[in-house]
């Protein structure tokens, strides 16, 4: 750089100093010191331009030996600079600088800055010399990685490169067997409800309250009286062993380490006692119950569950799958006959409809389950075992659940895997607010369906939910074993904490409906049970004589 150029730069700095500081120089003393120091550097360079350049040639090999945050050299326009001490003060953060440590940073630097910024902002001793271009390695010009590399089929990238729940899903789609992926990812018929779960969560927007002290934020909460690190639960899901040999045991251990609740499915890959043995005795876990058409088997299972206390804290009765939904992606691929569930006794197979694991392994579920059966289950487990009803999809059934004295409900449409075009979970949550809001003060309201971000958790908590469930994301994460599930939970906790800070809440108790704008969904929320469509009521099947005789129902 010529002396004239340095004089010009000095003039610019003087003008910038005068323009920024104006007349109130006392209030800008810190900025004045910064600008004066830069002018001093420019002045030194102008008076002694030869000091700006070291005549030493520096090889690429030597430069690569200075590629850490503690010893950071970069090359810009063939000049080598030591920016170790400057990197922490970089306005854009040290990350982008450290990414280019020991490399040629010319392209990235010049896209944002003028080269003159280096000699004017750094001490003269930071200039190491000039790049020796006589013997550059072939990969010298290769830019540093800026994103996770494209995944190869059946090749899992390192766990630390996974930065959100969507990454786990993308990796699972490439690394699980085609049948396992079809079973986990499939949804009923046209998959409209599965997509709506996600779509309508995205339509909720935040209304941040700012200028709050959010230095200290806690995600801790209580679920059914149990202290947990965050109001998150892993929803029940079948056959996790298809993704990893440890299956549900890995999920259990991860949930225990992270102090969140796991719900163990009746269709789990291992007996429930084996799964819970992976957790400390005081860690809360929940069992999800499908009522078997052979009621004696359900009674025996319930009696066995009582022996698993204190680890087992509640029983969750699933009601939204009296028959399996039609999951076409699952049906298209042949099932392995060796796949089975030890607790339900269900065995995989194939028939003329296809090889759907969900359909064939759910064939034992009692389609005759009614609300009166809740009292029968209560008579077996006793009054001290909390009961939850999973699969609530309208406010009227939420009111019935309250009438039958359960401790909570789980708003869920089975991840869109049962009845397609059933309401998205968040729509049901809003319907309960609109038609029977008293329920929120009388029992716990859990919800799952479409949750992929910590911000989703914050939105649903703000709308009154007690606990938020994740289903498929946990299955995709267990592809990495226990560490994968823990990593997923940590990601969601970090996203949740960030969202809470940005909306102005320091704890779960500080989240309320005013934090969320739900106006985009109001037109989708029913105002009453009947709606405005009217037509003459048809008689129920049982009211039509001669059509069929109700079967005698087995009692638990």
C-alpha positions as CSV (number, residue, x, y, z in Angstrom):
1,X,0.0,0.0,0.0
2,X,1.4,3.4,-1.0
3,X,2.0,6.4,1.4
4,X,-0.6,8.4,-0.5
5,X,-3.2,5.6,0.1
6,X,-2.4,5.6,3.8
7,X,-2.8,9.4,3.9
8,X,-6.2,9.0,2.2
9,X,-7.3,6.3,4.7
10,X,-6.1,8.5,7.6
11,X,-8.3,11.3,6.3
12,X,-11.3,9.0,6.1
13,X,-10.7,7.9,9.7
14,X,-10.5,11.6,10.8
15,X,-13.7,12.4,9.0
16,X,-15.4,9.3,10.4
17,X,-14.3,10.2,13.9
18,X,-15.6,13.8,13.5
19,X,-18.9,12.6,12.0
20,X,-19.6,9.9,14.6
21,X,-18.5,11.8,17.6
22,X,-20.1,15.1,16.8
23,X,-20.1,17.6,19.7
24,X,-20.7,15.2,22.6
25,X,-17.1,13.9,22.7
26,X,-17.1,13.0,26.4
27,X,-19.9,10.5,25.9
28,X,-17.9,8.8,23.1
29,X,-14.5,8.5,24.7
30,X,-14.3,4.8,24.2
31,X,-15.1,5.0,20.5
32,X,-12.6,7.9,20.2
33,X,-9.8,5.8,21.6
34,X,-10.6,3.0,19.1
35,X,-10.6,5.4,16.1
36,X,-7.5,7.2,17.3
37,X,-5.7,4.0,17.6
38,X,-6.6,3.1,14.0
39,X,-5.5,6.5,12.8
40,X,-2.2,6.0,14.7
41,X,-1.7,2.7,12.9
42,X,-2.4,4.3,9.6
43,X,0.0,7.1,10.5
44,X,2.7,4.7,11.4
45,X,2.2,2.9,8.2
46,X,2.3,6.1,6.2
47,X,5.5,7.4,7.8
48,X,7.2,4.0,7.5
49,X,5.6,2.0,4.8
50,X,8.4,-0.4,4.6
51,X,7.5,-1.7,8.0
52,X,4.2,-3.0,6.6
53,X,5.7,-5.9,4.7
54,X,8.0,-8.6,5.9
55,X,10.2,-10.0,3.2
56,X,10.0,-13.5,4.6
57,X,8.4,-16.2,2.4
58,X,6.1,-18.5,4.3
59,X,5.3,-22.0,3.0
60,X,1.8,-23.5,3.1
61,X,3.1,-26.3,5.3
62,X,4.2,-23.8,8.0
63,X,0.9,-21.9,7.8
64,X,-1.0,-25.1,8.4
65,X,0.9,-25.6,11.6
66,X,-0.9,-22.5,12.9
67,X,-4.5,-23.6,12.6
68,X,-6.0,-23.4,16.1
69,X,-7.8,-20.8,18.1
70,X,-4.7,-20.4,20.3
71,X,-2.4,-20.0,17.3
72,X,-4.3,-18.7,14.3
73,X,-2.7,-17.6,11.0
74,X,-4.6,-16.8,7.8
75,X,-3.7,-15.8,4.3
76,X,-5.3,-12.9,2.5
77,X,-4.2,-11.9,-1.0
78,X,-1.0,-13.9,-0.5
79,X,0.0,-12.1,2.7
80,X,0.2,-14.1,5.9
81,X,-1.2,-12.6,9.1
82,X,-1.3,-13.8,12.8
83,X,-4.8,-12.9,14.0
84,X,-4.8,-14.9,17.2
85,X,-5.3,-12.0,19.5
86,X,-7.7,-10.2,17.2
87,X,-10.1,-13.1,16.6
88,X,-12.0,-12.9,20.0
89,X,-12.7,-9.2,19.3
90,X,-14.0,-9.8,15.7
91,X,-17.4,-8.2,15.5
92,X,-18.7,-11.2,13.6
93,X,-17.4,-13.6,16.3
94,X,-14.3,-15.7,16.2
95,X,-16.0,-18.7,14.6
96,X,-15.6,-17.5,11.0
97,X,-12.0,-16.7,11.6
98,X,-11.1,-20.0,13.2
99,X,-12.8,-21.7,10.4
100,X,-10.1,-20.4,8.1
101,X,-7.2,-20.9,10.5
102,X,-4.1,-22.2,8.6
103,X,-5.9,-21.5,5.3
104,X,-6.3,-19.0,2.5
105,X,-9.1,-16.8,3.6
106,X,-9.0,-14.4,0.6
107,X,-12.4,-15.2,-0.9
108,X,-14.3,-15.0,2.4
109,X,-12.4,-11.9,3.6
110,X,-12.6,-9.9,0.3
111,X,-16.3,-10.6,0.0
112,X,-16.9,-8.5,3.1
113,X,-13.9,-6.3,3.8
114,X,-11.4,-4.2,1.9
115,X,-7.8,-5.6,2.2
116,X,-6.6,-2.4,3.8
117,X,-8.5,-3.2,7.0
118,X,-5.8,-5.7,7.9
119,X,-2.7,-3.5,7.9
120,X,-4.8,-0.7,9.5
121,X,-6.4,-2.8,12.2
122,X,-3.5,-5.1,13.3
123,X,-0.2,-4.3,14.8
124,X,2.8,-4.4,12.4
125,X,4.1,-7.5,14.1
126,X,1.0,-9.4,13.1
127,X,2.3,-9.5,9.5
128,X,4.3,-12.7,9.2
129,X,5.3,-12.5,5.5
130,X,4.2,-13.5,2.1
131,X,2.9,-16.8,0.9
132,X,5.5,-18.9,-0.9
133,X,3.6,-19.9,-4.1
134,X,6.4,-22.0,-5.6
135,X,5.2,-25.2,-4.0
136,X,1.6,-25.1,-3.0
137,X,-0.3,-28.3,-2.3
138,X,-3.1,-29.4,-4.6
139,X,-5.8,-28.8,-2.1
140,X,-4.6,-25.3,-1.0
141,X,-7.3,-23.4,-2.8
142,X,-10.0,-25.7,-1.5
143,X,-12.4,-23.7,0.8
144,X,-13.1,-24.9,4.3
145,X,-16.3,-26.9,4.9
146,X,-19.3,-24.6,5.5
147,X,-22.0,-27.2,6.1
148,X,-22.5,-30.8,7.0
149,X,-21.3,-32.9,3.9
150,X,-23.9,-34.6,1.8
151,X,-24.7,-37.9,3.4
152,X,-23.7,-41.1,1.6
153,X,-26.2,-43.9,1.6
154,X,-25.9,-46.1,4.7
155,X,-23.2,-43.9,6.1
156,X,-24.1,-42.1,9.4
157,X,-22.1,-38.8,9.9
158,X,-20.6,-38.1,13.3
159,X,-23.2,-37.3,16.0
160,X,-21.7,-33.9,16.7
161,X,-22.6,-32.8,13.1
162,X,-26.3,-33.3,13.8
163,X,-27.7,-30.0,14.9
164,X,-31.5,-30.4,14.8
165,X,-34.3,-33.0,14.7
166,X,-34.6,-32.7,11.0
167,X,-31.0,-33.9,10.6
168,X,-31.8,-37.0,12.5
169,X,-34.7,-37.7,10.2
170,X,-32.6,-37.1,7.1
171,X,-29.9,-39.5,8.3
172,X,-32.5,-42.1,9.3
173,X,-34.1,-42.0,5.9
174,X,-30.7,-43.1,4.4
175,X,-29.3,-45.4,7.0
176,X,-32.3,-47.4,8.3
177,X,-33.5,-50.4,6.3
178,X,-36.2,-49.5,3.8
179,X,-38.8,-51.5,5.8
180,X,-37.9,-49.8,9.1
181,X,-37.9,-46.4,7.5
182,X,-41.3,-47.1,6.0
183,X,-42.7,-48.3,9.3
184,X,-41.5,-45.3,11.3
185,X,-42.2,-42.6,8.8
186,X,-45.4,-43.7,7.2
187,X,-48.8,-42.1,8.0
188,X,-52.4,-43.0,7.1
189,X,-53.5,-42.9,3.5
190,X,-52.7,-39.4,2.0
191,X,-50.7,-38.3,5.1
192,X,-52.7,-35.1,5.3
193,X,-53.0,-35.1,9.1
194,X,-49.3,-35.9,9.6
195,X,-48.4,-32.9,7.5
196,X,-51.1,-30.7,9.2
197,X,-49.6,-31.4,12.6
198,X,-46.4,-29.7,11.5
199,X,-48.1,-27.1,9.2
200,X,-50.4,-25.6,11.9
201,X,-47.6,-25.5,14.5
202,X,-45.7,-23.3,12.0
203,X,-48.8,-21.0,11.7
204,X,-48.5,-20.1,15.4
205,X,-46.3,-17.1,15.7
206,X,-44.6,-15.5,18.7
207,X,-45.4,-12.1,20.3
208,X,-42.1,-11.4,22.1
209,X,-42.0,-9.3,25.3
210,X,-38.6,-7.6,25.5
211,X,-36.4,-5.7,27.9
212,X,-36.7,-8.5,30.4
213,X,-33.9,-9.9,32.4
214,X,-33.4,-13.3,30.8
215,X,-29.9,-14.1,31.9
216,X,-31.1,-17.0,34.0
217,X,-33.7,-19.3,32.4
218,X,-35.0,-22.6,33.7
219,X,-36.9,-25.3,31.8
220,X,-37.7,-27.4,34.9
221,X,-41.2,-28.4,35.5
222,X,-43.5,-30.9,37.2
223,X,-45.4,-33.7,35.4
224,X,-47.9,-35.7,37.5
225,X,-46.0,-34.4,40.5
226,X,-42.6,-35.6,39.3
227,X,-39.8,-33.1,38.9
228,X,-38.4,-33.1,35.4
229,X,-35.7,-31.1,33.7
230,X,-38.1,-30.0,31.0
231,X,-41.8,-30.6,30.2
232,X,-41.0,-33.1,27.4
233,X,-41.9,-36.8,27.1
234,X,-40.9,-39.4,24.6
235,X,-44.2,-40.7,23.1
236,X,-44.8,-44.4,23.0
237,X,-43.6,-46.0,19.7
238,X,-43.3,-49.6,18.7
239,X,-40.2,-51.7,17.9
240,X,-37.4,-49.2,18.5
241,X,-35.0,-52.2,18.2
242,X,-35.4,-52.0,14.5
243,X,-33.3,-48.8,14.6
244,X,-30.7,-49.9,17.2
245,X,-30.0,-53.2,19.1
246,X,-30.7,-51.5,22.4
247,X,-34.0,-50.0,21.2
248,X,-36.2,-48.8,24.0
249,X,-33.5,-49.5,26.6
250,X,-31.3,-46.9,25.0
251,X,-34.3,-44.4,25.0
252,X,-34.9,-45.2,28.7
253,X,-31.3,-44.7,29.7
254,X,-31.1,-41.4,27.7
255,X,-34.4,-40.1,29.3
256,X,-33.1,-41.0,32.8
257,X,-29.8,-39.2,32.2
258,X,-31.6,-36.1,30.9
259,X,-34.4,-36.4,33.4
260,X,-37.3,-36.5,31.0
261,X,-40.2,-39.0,30.9
262,X,-40.3,-42.0,28.6
263,X,-43.6,-43.7,27.7
264,X,-43.1,-47.4,27.0
265,X,-45.3,-48.9,24.3
266,X,-47.2,-52.2,24.6
267,X,-45.5,-53.0,21.3
268,X,-42.0,-52.3,22.5
269,X,-39.2,-54.6,21.5
270,X,-38.4,-55.7,25.1
271,X,-40.4,-56.5,28.1
272,X,-41.3,-53.4,30.1
273,X,-39.4,-54.6,33.2
274,X,-36.2,-54.9,31.1
275,X,-36.7,-51.4,29.7
276,X,-37.3,-49.8,33.1
277,X,-34.3,-51.6,34.6
278,X,-32.1,-49.2,32.5
279,X,-33.3,-46.3,34.7
280,X,-32.7,-45.4,38.3
281,X,-35.5,-46.5,40.7
282,X,-36.6,-42.9,41.3
283,X,-36.8,-41.9,37.6
284,X,-40.4,-41.6,36.4
285,X,-41.6,-43.7,33.5
286,X,-45.0,-44.3,32.0
287,X,-46.5,-47.4,30.3
288,X,-48.8,-47.0,27.3
289,X,-51.6,-49.6,27.2
290,X,-53.4,-51.1,24.2
291,X,-56.3,-53.1,25.6
292,X,-56.1,-56.6,24.2
293,X,-59.2,-58.3,22.8
294,X,-58.3,-61.1,25.1
295,X,-59.1,-59.2,28.3
296,X,-57.4,-61.8,30.5
297,X,-54.1,-60.8,28.9
298,X,-54.7,-57.1,29.6
299,X,-55.5,-57.9,33.3
300,X,-52.3,-60.0,33.6
301,X,-50.3,-57.1,32.1
302,X,-51.8,-54.5,34.4
303,X,-51.1,-56.7,37.5
304,X,-47.5,-57.0,36.3
305,X,-47.2,-53.3,35.9
306,X,-48.1,-52.7,39.5
307,X,-45.0,-54.6,40.5
308,X,-42.8,-52.1,38.6
309,X,-43.5,-49.2,41.0
310,X,-41.9,-46.9,42.0
311,X,-40.3,-46.6,38.5
312,X,-43.7,-46.8,36.8
313,X,-45.6,-43.6,37.6
314,X,-48.7,-43.8,35.4
315,X,-50.5,-45.8,32.8
316,X,-51.5,-44.2,29.5
317,X,-54.5,-45.8,27.7
318,X,-54.4,-45.3,23.9
319,X,-57.9,-44.9,22.4
320,X,-57.2,-43.5,18.9
321,X,-56.4,-46.8,17.3
322,X,-59.2,-49.3,17.8
323,X,-58.2,-50.5,14.4
324,X,-54.9,-49.7,12.6
325,X,-54.9,-46.9,10.0
326,X,-54.0,-47.7,6.4
327,X,-50.3,-46.8,6.1
328,X,-49.5,-47.5,2.5
329,X,-45.7,-47.0,2.6
330,X,-45.6,-49.6,5.3
331,X,-47.8,-52.0,3.4
332,X,-45.8,-51.9,0.2
333,X,-42.7,-53.5,1.7
334,X,-42.5,-57.1,2.9
335,X,-42.3,-57.6,6.6
336,X,-39.7,-59.8,8.4
337,X,-41.6,-62.7,10.0
338,X,-39.1,-62.7,12.8
339,X,-40.2,-59.3,14.1
340,X,-42.4,-59.6,17.3
341,X,-43.4,-57.8,20.4
342,X,-42.9,-59.7,23.7
343,X,-45.6,-58.0,25.7
344,X,-48.4,-58.0,23.1
345,X,-47.4,-61.3,21.6
346,X,-47.9,-59.7,18.1
347,X,-45.9,-61.3,15.3
348,X,-45.1,-59.6,12.0
349,X,-46.3,-61.2,8.8
350,X,-47.5,-60.6,5.2
351,X,-50.9,-61.1,3.6
352,X,-52.8,-60.1,0.5
353,X,-53.1,-56.5,1.8
354,X,-49.4,-56.2,2.2
355,X,-46.8,-56.3,4.9
356,X,-47.8,-53.4,7.2
357,X,-46.2,-53.9,10.6
358,X,-48.6,-51.4,12.1
359,X,-51.7,-53.2,10.8
360,X,-50.6,-56.8,11.4
361,X,-49.0,-56.2,14.8
362,X,-52.0,-54.2,16.0
363,X,-54.6,-56.8,15.2
364,X,-54.9,-57.9,18.8
365,X,-56.2,-54.5,19.9
366,X,-59.8,-54.5,21.2
367,X,-62.0,-52.5,18.9
368,X,-64.8,-52.7,21.5
369,X,-63.1,-50.5,24.1
370,X,-65.6,-48.0,25.6
371,X,-65.5,-45.3,28.3
372,X,-67.0,-47.8,30.8
373,X,-63.8,-49.8,30.6
374,X,-61.9,-47.0,32.3
375,X,-63.5,-47.9,35.5
376,X,-62.7,-51.5,35.0
377,X,-59.0,-50.6,34.5
378,X,-59.2,-48.4,37.6
379,X,-60.5,-51.3,39.6
380,X,-57.4,-53.4,38.8
381,X,-54.7,-50.7,39.2
382,X,-56.2,-49.0,42.2
383,X,-56.8,-45.3,43.0
384,X,-53.1,-44.4,43.5
385,X,-52.0,-45.2,39.9
386,X,-52.5,-42.2,37.7
387,X,-54.3,-42.8,34.4
388,X,-54.0,-40.8,31.2
389,X,-56.2,-41.1,28.1
390,X,-54.2,-40.8,24.9
391,X,-55.7,-40.0,21.5
392,X,-58.2,-37.1,22.4
393,X,-59.2,-35.4,19.2
394,X,-62.2,-33.3,20.2
395,X,-63.3,-31.2,23.2
396,X,-66.3,-33.5,23.9
397,X,-64.0,-36.5,24.6
398,X,-61.8,-34.3,26.8
399,X,-64.9,-33.6,28.9
400,X,-65.7,-37.3,29.0
401,X,-62.2,-38.1,30.2
402,X,-62.6,-35.5,33.0
403,X,-66.0,-37.1,33.9
404,X,-64.3,-40.5,34.2
405,X,-61.8,-39.1,36.7
406,X,-58.5,-39.7,34.9
407,X,-55.5,-37.6,35.8
408,X,-54.8,-36.3,32.4
409,X,-55.3,-36.5,28.6
410,X,-53.0,-36.7,25.7
411,X,-54.1,-34.7,22.7
412,X,-52.9,-36.9,19.8
413,X,-53.9,-38.2,16.4
414,X,-51.3,-41.0,16.6
415,X,-48.9,-38.9,14.5
416,X,-51.4,-39.0,11.6
417,X,-51.1,-42.8,11.5
418,X,-54.7,-43.7,12.3
419,X,-57.5,-41.6,10.7
420,X,-56.3,-39.2,7.9
421,X,-57.8,-35.7,8.0
422,X,-58.5,-36.0,11.7
423,X,-57.6,-32.6,13.3
424,X,-54.1,-31.5,13.9
425,X,-53.3,-31.7,17.6
426,X,-52.9,-28.0,18.1
427,X,-56.4,-27.5,16.6
428,X,-57.9,-29.8,19.3
429,X,-55.9,-27.9,22.0
430,X,-57.5,-24.6,20.8
431,X,-60.9,-26.2,20.6
432,X,-60.7,-27.2,24.3
433,X,-59.8,-23.6,25.1
434,X,-62.8,-22.4,23.2
435,X,-65.5,-24.8,24.4
436,X,-64.4,-26.2,27.8
437,X,-61.5,-24.2,29.2
438,X,-62.2,-25.3,32.8
439,X,-60.5,-28.6,32.0
440,X,-57.1,-27.0,32.1
441,X,-57.4,-26.4,35.9
442,X,-58.7,-29.8,36.6
443,X,-56.3,-32.2,34.9
444,X,-53.1,-32.3,33.0
445,X,-53.2,-31.7,29.3
446,X,-50.4,-33.4,27.3
447,X,-50.0,-33.2,23.6
448,X,-47.9,-34.6,20.7
449,X,-47.9,-34.4,17.0
450,X,-45.5,-32.6,14.7
451,X,-43.1,-31.3,17.3
452,X,-39.6,-30.9,15.9
453,X,-38.3,-27.7,17.5
454,X,-37.8,-26.3,21.0
455,X,-39.9,-23.4,19.8
456,X,-42.8,-25.8,19.2
457,X,-42.5,-26.8,22.9
458,X,-42.7,-23.1,24.0
459,X,-45.7,-22.4,21.8
460,X,-47.7,-25.4,23.1
461,X,-46.7,-24.7,26.8
462,X,-47.9,-21.1,26.2
463,X,-51.3,-22.5,25.1
464,X,-51.8,-24.4,28.3
465,X,-50.2,-27.8,27.6
466,X,-48.5,-29.5,30.6
467,X,-46.2,-31.8,28.7
468,X,-45.1,-32.0,25.0
469,X,-44.3,-35.3,23.3
470,X,-41.9,-36.4,20.6
471,X,-42.4,-39.7,18.7
472,X,-40.7,-40.1,15.4
473,X,-37.7,-37.8,16.3
474,X,-36.8,-40.2,19.2
475,X,-36.9,-43.2,16.9
476,X,-34.7,-41.4,14.4
477,X,-32.3,-40.4,17.1
478,X,-32.0,-43.9,18.6
479,X,-30.4,-44.8,15.3
480,X,-27.3,-43.5,17.2
481,X,-28.2,-45.4,20.4
482,X,-28.5,-43.7,23.8
483,X,-26.1,-40.9,22.9
484,X,-28.3,-40.0,19.9
485,X,-31.4,-39.7,22.1
486,X,-29.6,-37.6,24.6
487,X,-28.2,-35.4,21.9
488,X,-31.7,-34.8,20.6
489,X,-33.1,-33.9,24.0
490,X,-30.1,-31.5,24.5
491,X,-30.9,-29.9,21.2
492,X,-34.5,-29.4,22.0
493,X,-33.7,-28.0,25.5
494,X,-31.2,-25.5,24.0
495,X,-33.8,-24.4,21.4
496,X,-36.5,-24.1,24.1
497,X,-34.2,-22.0,26.3
498,X,-33.3,-19.7,23.4
499,X,-37.0,-19.3,22.5
500,X,-38.0,-18.6,26.1
501,X,-35.3,-15.9,26.4
502,X,-36.4,-14.3,23.1
503,X,-40.1,-14.1,24.1
504,X,-39.2,-12.7,27.6
505,X,-39.8,-15.8,29.8
506,X,-37.4,-17.1,32.4
507,X,-39.4,-20.2,33.4
508,X,-42.2,-22.4,32.2
509,X,-44.6,-20.6,34.6
510,X,-43.9,-17.4,32.6
511,X,-45.4,-18.8,29.4
512,X,-49.0,-17.8,28.8
513,X,-51.3,-17.4,25.8
514,X,-50.3,-13.8,25.2
515,X,-46.9,-15.0,24.0
516,X,-48.4,-16.7,21.0
517,X,-50.5,-15.3,18.1
518,X,-53.0,-18.0,17.0
519,X,-55.2,-15.9,14.8
520,X,-54.2,-17.8,11.7
521,X,-55.9,-20.9,13.1
522,X,-59.1,-19.4,14.6
523,X,-61.2,-20.3,11.6
524,X,-60.3,-23.9,11.9
525,X,-61.4,-24.3,15.6
526,X,-64.9,-25.6,16.2
527,X,-67.1,-23.4,18.2
528,X,-69.4,-26.2,19.6
529,X,-69.9,-29.9,19.4
530,X,-72.6,-29.9,16.6
531,X,-71.3,-27.0,14.4
532,X,-73.8,-25.3,12.1
533,X,-74.6,-28.2,9.7
534,X,-78.0,-29.6,10.4
535,X,-79.7,-32.8,9.1
536,X,-82.3,-35.3,10.5
537,X,-80.5,-37.6,12.9
538,X,-80.1,-41.1,11.5
539,X,-80.7,-44.0,14.0
540,X,-77.6,-45.6,15.3
541,X,-76.9,-49.2,14.1
542,X,-77.9,-50.7,17.5
543,X,-81.2,-48.8,17.2
544,X,-82.1,-50.6,13.9
545,X,-83.7,-53.9,14.8
546,X,-82.6,-57.0,13.0
547,X,-79.5,-55.6,11.5
548,X,-77.1,-57.2,14.0
549,X,-77.0,-58.4,17.6
550,X,-74.4,-56.8,19.9
551,X,-71.8,-59.4,20.9
552,X,-71.4,-60.2,24.6
553,X,-68.4,-58.3,25.6
554,X,-65.7,-59.8,27.8
555,X,-65.0,-58.1,31.0
556,X,-61.5,-57.4,32.4
